[in-house]
Amino acid sequence: MIRVIKSSLAKLDIHTLEVLKKSSSSLLVKILGMVAAFVVSIILGRTIGPDGLGIITLANQIVSIVLIFGMLGMDNVILKEISISYENKDWQHITNTIYTALRINIPLALSITVIFIYLAPWLTINIFNEPALNAPLIIALLVVLPQIVSRIFASGINGFRKIWQSNLVNDTLSVGVVAIGLIILLFFKIQITIINVAILYALGRVVVMIAVTTYWNHLFKFSAKRNSVSRKMLKVALPLLAVSATNMISSNADTVMLGWLSNTREVGFYSVAARLALLTSFFHIVTTSSLTPKIASLYGQNKTVELQKMVQQVTKGLGLIGFAGVIVFVFAGKFILSLWGNEFTIAYFPLIIIAIGQFFNIATGATGIILIMSGNEKLVGYVSIFAVILNLLLNYIFIPKYGAVGAAFTTAITISFSNLIKLLLVKWRLKIWTIPFINN
């Protein structure tokens, strides 16, 4: 086995090896975050049940959509601008980029927070018909601003090639705080309720903001007059807002529409199935963090042949991992779901359906990132808008009839179709195939 691994690594190009090297540390961080997330989910499933888990999940998903509009597409702009500036040692532009993002996003985040807190009681009663959702939703909305600040600095850290550090503060630290908090509550035999769970999530996000801001100030010490480059950044960010918004709405529409057209109990079952299914794209998420700055750099140097080779090698490995994940869920899915409680085995079919969709997601490669980093963000925006319309339409048709199974089917269809379109767009605009074994 060791010989096979060494032989396979020897065949990889220098850029793919760099991605793997950068991904290895991120992998460890992501694994820790994944373990913490599953600990949290299992504890919640066994203490507040599928209804309580559904309420917490629904509140978090609604806020995830709010965050997209608060970021205004700036996270990808920051990453792209800082990746290129870091390569060119243009420290002034890095300063200007972060300064501009903070000037634009902080007032926007505050405005959106106030609006949605005002609307929260109406949403919980008239849209979701779940009064118990009101308090957790307001608590989650109160920490929108800390999350915006965290995302700005985390994008900058990622642009500095500090991949695992970015993943730590962006993904793992917050859920780690929640996991520790829940374990403390269990240890002292304090009742776990929906409210104290919501408070733990809010506390985790504040801790992340403090950590990421501190690390950025340690990492980047260049001091100079800061100039706003808002016009340039907004020109790129607004098309990316469409991409980010449609992707986020598409990925969260299933949960939100389940809460609207069904009930929070279905949301609870579905959230567990979706979390498990995302394991098949776990390595895809990890490598994307390392691939993104590398793709921007290679494209900027017009090294499309090397770019294609790197992406294909990564996609080949991810595809094999994704296929293995689907097989595991087919044969052991019900047993795994029973860890949350026997009632959660009802989520078996949604689990299989979403896992198949995630396999198609990772088997087509990093198509969206390639298009964005090569200046084709408008095309990604158009695909994303079409995908979200399709997603909303199919969810509206299938959720009332089939509940979580209908939401899972819609998710799988939307993911597969949109990734196929982006695969063809990459070939059309850049003459690159992201899937392996095709080189012309």
KAQUI-V966088 format. One record per residue. N is the residue number from 0. RES is the residue in one small letter. SS is DSSP state (alpha for helix, beta for strand, coil for the rest). D_LAST is the distance of its C-alpha to the last C-alpha in whole Angstrom. Layout:
N	RES	SS	D_LAST
N	RES	SS	D_LAST
This chain:
0	m	coil	32
1	i	alpha	33
2	r	alpha	31
3	v	alpha	28
4	i	alpha	28
5	k	alpha	28
6	s	alpha	26
7	s	alpha	23
8	l	alpha	24
9	a	alpha	24
10	k	coil	20
11	l	coil	20
12	d	coil	19
13	i	alpha	22
14	h	alpha	20
15	t	alpha	20
16	l	alpha	23
17	e	alpha	25
18	v	alpha	24
19	l	alpha	25
20	k	alpha	28
21	k	alpha	29
22	s	alpha	28
23	s	alpha	31
24	s	alpha	34
25	s	alpha	32
26	l	alpha	32
27	l	alpha	36
28	v	alpha	37
29	k	alpha	35
30	i	alpha	36
31	l	alpha	40
32	g	alpha	39
33	m	alpha	38
34	v	alpha	41
35	a	alpha	43
36	a	alpha	42
37	f	alpha	42
38	v	alpha	46
39	v	alpha	46
40	s	alpha	45
41	i	alpha	47
42	i	alpha	50
43	l	alpha	50
44	g	alpha	49
45	r	alpha	52
46	t	alpha	55
47	i	coil	54
48	g	alpha	52
49	p	alpha	50
50	d	alpha	51
51	g	alpha	52
52	l	alpha	48
53	g	alpha	47
54	i	alpha	49
55	i	alpha	48
56	t	alpha	44
57	l	alpha	45
58	a	alpha	46
59	n	alpha	44
60	q	alpha	41
61	i	alpha	43
62	v	alpha	43
63	s	alpha	39
64	i	alpha	39
65	v	alpha	42
66	l	alpha	40
67	i	alpha	37
68	f	alpha	39
69	g	alpha	41
70	m	alpha	38
71	l	coil	37
72	g	coil	33
73	m	alpha	34
74	d	alpha	33
75	n	alpha	29
76	v	alpha	31
77	i	alpha	33
78	l	alpha	30
79	k	alpha	28
80	e	alpha	31
81	i	alpha	32
82	s	alpha	29
83	i	alpha	28
84	s	alpha	32
85	y	alpha	33
86	e	alpha	30
87	n	alpha	32
88	k	coil	35
89	d	coil	36
90	w	alpha	39
91	q	alpha	41
92	h	alpha	38
93	i	alpha	37
94	t	alpha	41
95	n	alpha	41
96	t	alpha	38
97	i	alpha	40
98	y	alpha	43
99	t	alpha	41
100	a	alpha	40
101	l	alpha	43
102	r	alpha	45
103	i	alpha	43
104	n	alpha	42
105	i	alpha	46
106	p	alpha	48
107	l	alpha	45
108	a	alpha	45
109	l	alpha	49
110	s	alpha	49
111	i	alpha	47
112	t	alpha	49
113	v	alpha	52
114	i	alpha	51
115	f	alpha	50
116	i	alpha	53
117	y	alpha	55
118	l	alpha	53
119	a	alpha	53
120	p	alpha	56
121	w	alpha	55
122	l	alpha	51
123	t	alpha	53
124	i	alpha	55
125	n	alpha	54
126	i	alpha	50
127	f	coil	50
128	n	coil	54
129	e	coil	54
130	p	coil	57
131	a	coil	56
132	l	alpha	53
133	n	alpha	54
134	a	alpha	56
135	p	alpha	52
136	l	alpha	50
137	i	alpha	53
138	i	alpha	52
139	a	alpha	49
140	l	alpha	49
141	l	coil	51
142	v	coil	48
143	v	alpha	46
144	l	alpha	47
145	p	alpha	46
146	q	alpha	43
147	i	alpha	42
148	v	alpha	43
149	s	alpha	41
150	r	alpha	38
151	i	alpha	38
152	f	alpha	39
153	a	alpha	37
154	s	alpha	34
155	g	alpha	35
156	i	alpha	36
157	n	alpha	32
158	g	alpha	31
159	f	coil	33
160	r	coil	31
161	k	coil	34
162	i	alpha	32
163	w	alpha	34
164	q	alpha	37
165	s	alpha	35
166	n	alpha	35
167	l	alpha	38
168	v	alpha	40
169	n	alpha	38
170	d	alpha	37
171	t	alpha	40
172	l	alpha	43
173	s	alpha	44
174	v	alpha	44
175	g	alpha	45
176	v	alpha	48
177	v	alpha	48
178	a	alpha	48
179	i	alpha	51
180	g	alpha	53
181	l	alpha	53
182	i	alpha	54
183	i	alpha	57
184	l	alpha	58
185	l	alpha	58
186	f	alpha	60
187	f	coil	63
188	k	coil	63
189	i	coil	62
190	q	coil	61
191	i	coil	57
192	t	coil	57
193	i	alpha	54
194	i	alpha	56
195	n	alpha	56
196	v	alpha	52
197	a	alpha	51
198	i	alpha	53
199	l	alpha	52
200	y	alpha	48
201	a	alpha	50
202	l	alpha	51
203	g	alpha	48
204	r	alpha	46
205	v	alpha	49
206	v	alpha	49
207	v	alpha	45
208	m	alpha	46
209	i	alpha	48
210	a	alpha	46
211	v	alpha	43
212	t	alpha	45
213	t	alpha	47
214	y	alpha	44
215	w	alpha	42
216	n	alpha	46
217	h	alpha	46
218	l	alpha	42
219	f	coil	42
220	k	coil	45
221	f	coil	45
222	s	coil	48
223	a	coil	48
224	k	coil	48
225	r	coil	46
226	n	coil	45
227	s	coil	43
228	v	coil	40
229	s	alpha	40
230	r	alpha	39
231	k	alpha	35
232	m	alpha	35
233	l	alpha	36
234	k	alpha	33
235	v	alpha	30
236	a	alpha	32
237	l	alpha	33
238	p	alpha	30
239	l	alpha	29
240	l	alpha	33
241	a	alpha	31
242	v	alpha	28
243	s	alpha	31
244	a	alpha	33
245	t	alpha	31
246	n	alpha	29
247	m	alpha	33
248	i	alpha	35
249	s	alpha	32
250	s	alpha	32
251	n	alpha	36
252	a	alpha	37
253	d	alpha	37
254	t	alpha	40
255	v	alpha	42
256	m	alpha	42
257	l	alpha	43
258	g	alpha	46
259	w	alpha	47
260	l	alpha	46
261	s	coil	47
262	n	coil	49
263	t	alpha	49
264	r	alpha	49
265	e	alpha	46
266	v	alpha	44
267	g	alpha	46
268	f	alpha	44
269	y	alpha	41
270	s	alpha	41
271	v	alpha	41
272	a	alpha	38
273	a	alpha	36
274	r	alpha	37
275	l	alpha	36
276	a	alpha	33
277	l	alpha	31
278	l	alpha	32
279	t	alpha	28
280	s	alpha	27
281	f	alpha	29
282	f	alpha	27
283	h	alpha	24
284	i	alpha	27
285	v	alpha	28
286	t	alpha	24
287	t	alpha	24
288	s	alpha	27
289	s	alpha	26
290	l	alpha	22
291	t	alpha	23
292	p	alpha	25
293	k	alpha	22
294	i	alpha	19
295	a	alpha	22
296	s	alpha	22
297	l	alpha	19
298	y	alpha	18
299	g	alpha	21
300	q	coil	21
301	n	coil	17
302	k	coil	16
303	t	alpha	12
304	v	alpha	11
305	e	alpha	14
306	l	alpha	14
307	q	alpha	10
308	k	alpha	12
309	m	alpha	15
310	v	alpha	14
311	q	alpha	13
312	q	alpha	15
313	v	alpha	18
314	t	alpha	17
315	k	alpha	17
316	g	alpha	20
317	l	alpha	21
318	g	alpha	20
319	l	alpha	22
320	i	alpha	25
321	g	alpha	25
322	f	alpha	25
323	a	alpha	28
324	g	alpha	30
325	v	alpha	30
326	i	alpha	31
327	v	alpha	34
328	f	alpha	35
329	v	alpha	35
330	f	alpha	38
331	a	alpha	40
332	g	alpha	39
333	k	alpha	43
334	f	alpha	44
335	i	alpha	42
336	l	alpha	43
337	s	alpha	47
338	l	alpha	47
339	w	alpha	47
340	g	coil	50
341	n	alpha	50
342	e	alpha	50
343	f	alpha	47
344	t	alpha	45
345	i	alpha	45
346	a	alpha	42
347	y	alpha	40
348	f	alpha	38
349	p	alpha	37
350	l	alpha	36
351	i	alpha	34
352	i	alpha	32
353	i	alpha	31
354	a	alpha	30
355	i	alpha	28
356	g	alpha	27
357	q	alpha	26
358	f	alpha	24
359	f	alpha	21
360	n	alpha	22
361	i	alpha	21
362	a	alpha	18
363	t	coil	16
364	g	coil	16
365	a	coil	18
366	t	alpha	16
367	g	alpha	20
368	i	alpha	21
369	i	alpha	17
370	l	alpha	18
371	i	alpha	22
372	m	alpha	21
373	s	coil	19
374	g	coil	22
375	n	coil	21
376	e	alpha	24
377	k	alpha	25
378	l	alpha	22
379	v	alpha	23
380	g	alpha	26
381	y	alpha	26
382	v	alpha	24
383	s	alpha	26
384	i	alpha	29
385	f	alpha	28
386	a	alpha	28
387	v	alpha	31
388	i	alpha	33
389	l	alpha	31
390	n	alpha	32
391	l	alpha	36
392	l	alpha	36
393	l	alpha	35
394	n	alpha	37
395	y	alpha	40
396	i	alpha	40
397	f	alpha	40
398	i	alpha	42
399	p	alpha	45
400	k	alpha	45
401	y	alpha	43
402	g	coil	43
403	a	alpha	41
404	v	alpha	39
405	g	alpha	38
406	a	alpha	37
407	a	alpha	35
408	f	alpha	33
409	t	alpha	33
410	t	alpha	31
411	a	alpha	29
412	i	alpha	28
413	t	alpha	27
414	i	alpha	25
415	s	alpha	23
416	f	alpha	22
417	s	alpha	22
418	n	alpha	19
419	l	alpha	17
420	i	alpha	18
421	k	alpha	17
422	l	alpha	14
423	l	alpha	13
424	l	alpha	14
425	v	alpha	12
426	k	alpha	9
427	w	alpha	11
428	r	alpha	13
429	l	alpha	12
430	k	coil	8
431	i	coil	8
432	w	coil	7
433	t	coil	11
434	i	coil	11
435	p	coil	11
436	f	coil	10
437	i	coil	6
438	n	coil	4
439	n	coil	0
